[in-house]
Amino acid sequence: MSFTLPPLEPSRDKALLRRQLQAERQGLIDRHQRAMQLQEVLRVWLVTRPDTAVGAYWPIKGEFDVLPALYRWAEADERRCIGLPVIDRQTKQLRFQMWFPGCEMEEDAYGIPKPKDTPVFQPTLLLVPCVGYGPRGVRLGYGGGFYDRTLATLSPRPTTCGLAFSNGFVPWLVPEPHDVPLDAMLTDEGVAWPAPQ
């Protein structure tokens, strides 16, 4: 006799939920295939955008690697530039420094690679990594609040697009008062938010 265990219910405790989702993401046996699908979704979505200055991120903890698709996007037009976040330890906000393949990198205060001595710029489009995501642009990050603090002060505010694998969807996730909702959400299954018309 055999039986199947029911799927693990995501925790309503956000710290535990983050750990669950990160472990699940790192354990995906089809993560490479999902990443290839998300690369394609992102490339097609970027074609619809007028932006020439995009803020991205260096992938950690099994996150989707946005940089290959962005590099191809930047190659198509010399006006386009890519930036990676640098954390200001005092304000706990992000600034974005230009990145290109082969530029010199160094570790930030959290051990994440960042460009060394490249120009700072303000992106018009910000690609945001998500540990999880919910309906209507709700994002679950690592809990540091860096993106929310940064977005609250940027003027003009860039368009924000979350990136995650579709298994990170948490249907009951609701925003906290300080959360800034995402303008769009892309997954390996396509555009998750705003919902297709």
C-alpha positions in Angstrom: 0.0 0.0 0.0 1.3 3.5 -0.9 0.1 7.0 -0.2 1.0 10.5 -1.3 1.7 13.2 1.3 -0.3 16.4 0.7 1.6 19.4 -0.5 3.3 21.4 2.2 1.1 24.4 3.2 3.1 27.6 3.0 3.7 29.1 6.4 1.8 32.3 7.3 4.9 33.3 9.3 6.9 35.4 6.8 10.3 34.5 8.1 9.5 30.8 7.8 7.7 31.3 4.5 10.9 32.9 3.1 13.0 29.9 4.2 10.4 27.5 2.7 10.3 29.3 -0.6 14.1 29.6 -0.9 14.6 25.9 -0.1 11.9 25.0 -2.7 13.5 27.3 -5.3 17.0 25.8 -4.8 15.6 22.3 -4.9 13.7 22.7 -8.2 14.8 19.8 -10.4 13.6 21.8 -13.5 15.1 25.1 -12.4 17.3 25.4 -15.5 14.3 24.8 -17.8 12.2 27.4 -15.8 15.1 29.9 -16.1 15.3 29.4 -19.9 11.5 30.0 -20.1 11.7 33.1 -17.9 14.7 34.4 -20.0 12.4 34.2 -23.1 9.4 35.9 -21.3 11.7 38.7 -20.2 13.3 39.2 -23.6 9.8 39.5 -25.2 8.5 41.8 -22.5 11.5 44.1 -22.8 10.8 44.6 -26.5 7.6 46.4 -25.5 9.4 48.8 -23.2 10.9 52.2 -24.1 13.4 52.2 -21.3 17.2 52.6 -21.8 18.3 52.5 -18.2 17.5 49.3 -16.3 18.3 48.5 -12.7 18.8 44.7 -12.1 20.4 42.5 -9.5 23.1 40.0 -9.0 21.4 36.6 -8.5 21.8 34.9 -5.1 20.2 31.9 -3.3 18.8 30.3 -6.5 17.3 33.5 -7.9 16.6 33.8 -11.6 19.7 35.2 -13.4 18.4 38.3 -15.3 21.8 39.4 -16.6 22.1 37.2 -19.8 18.7 38.5 -21.2 19.7 42.1 -20.2 23.1 41.9 -21.8 21.4 40.8 -25.1 18.9 43.7 -24.7 21.7 46.2 -24.2 23.7 44.9 -27.2 20.9 45.9 -29.5 21.2 49.7 -28.7 24.2 51.5 -27.5 22.1 54.0 -25.5 20.9 51.1 -23.2 22.6 50.6 -19.9 22.3 48.1 -17.0 22.9 48.8 -13.3 23.3 46.7 -10.2 22.3 47.8 -6.7 24.7 49.0 -4.1 23.4 49.2 -0.6 24.0 52.4 1.5 24.7 51.0 5.0 23.5 54.1 6.7 20.2 54.9 4.9 19.5 51.2 4.0 18.6 52.4 0.5 19.9 51.3 -2.9 21.7 53.2 -5.6 22.5 51.8 -9.0 25.9 51.6 -10.6 26.5 50.7 -14.2 27.4 47.1 -14.9 28.7 45.4 -18.1 30.2 41.9 -18.6 33.8 42.0 -17.5 33.6 45.1 -15.3 35.5 45.0 -12.1 33.4 43.8 -9.2 33.8 43.8 -5.4 31.6 42.5 -2.6 29.2 44.8 -0.8 28.5 44.8 3.0 26.4 41.6 2.5 28.9 39.7 0.4 27.0 40.3 -2.9 29.1 41.3 -5.9 28.7 44.9 -7.0 30.4 47.0 -9.8 33.5 48.8 -8.6 33.9 52.4 -9.4 31.4 52.6 -12.2 29.0 55.6 -12.7 25.8 55.9 -10.7 22.6 56.3 -12.6 18.8 56.3 -12.0 17.0 53.5 -13.8 13.6 54.0 -15.4 12.8 50.3 -15.1 13.7 48.3 -12.0 13.8 44.5 -12.2 13.3 43.1 -8.7 14.0 39.6 -7.4 11.2 38.0 -5.5 11.4 35.2 -2.9 7.6 34.9 -3.4 4.8 37.0 -4.8 1.1 37.4 -4.3 -1.9 38.9 -6.2 -1.9 42.5 -7.3 1.8 43.1 -7.3 2.6 42.0 -3.7 6.2 41.0 -3.4 7.9 38.9 -0.7 11.6 39.8 -0.5 14.3 38.8 2.1 12.8 41.2 4.7 15.5 43.9 4.6 13.1 46.5 3.1 15.8 47.9 0.8 13.6 48.1 -2.3 10.6 49.6 -0.5 12.8 52.3 1.2 14.5 53.1 -2.1 11.2 53.3 -4.1 9.6 55.6 -1.5 12.3 58.2 -2.2 13.0 58.0 -5.9 11.5 60.7 -8.1 10.5 60.0 -10.7 9.7 56.5 -9.5 10.9 53.8 -11.9 8.5 51.1 -13.3 9.0 48.0 -11.2 8.9 44.5 -12.5 9.2 41.4 -10.2 10.9 38.2 -11.4 10.3 34.8 -9.9 9.6 31.2 -10.8 5.9 30.4 -10.8 6.1 28.1 -7.8 6.7 31.2 -5.6 3.1 32.3 -5.9 1.4 32.7 -2.5 -2.3 33.4 -3.1 -3.0 34.7 0.4 -0.1 37.1 0.5 -1.1 40.6 1.4 0.9 43.8 1.6 2.1 45.5 4.7 1.7 49.3 5.1 5.2 50.0 3.9 5.1 47.7 0.9 5.3 49.3 -2.5 3.4 47.1 -5.0 5.1 46.0 -8.2 3.9 47.4 -11.6 4.4 44.0 -13.3 5.4 40.4 -12.4 7.0 38.0 -14.8 7.4 34.3 -14.2 8.4 31.2 -16.3 4.7 30.9 -17.2 4.5 34.4 -18.6 3.2 37.8 -17.4 1.5 37.2 -14.0 0.7 40.8 -13.2 -0.9 42.8 -14.5 -3.2 40.0 -15.5 -3.6 39.5 -19.3 -6.6 41.4 -20.7 
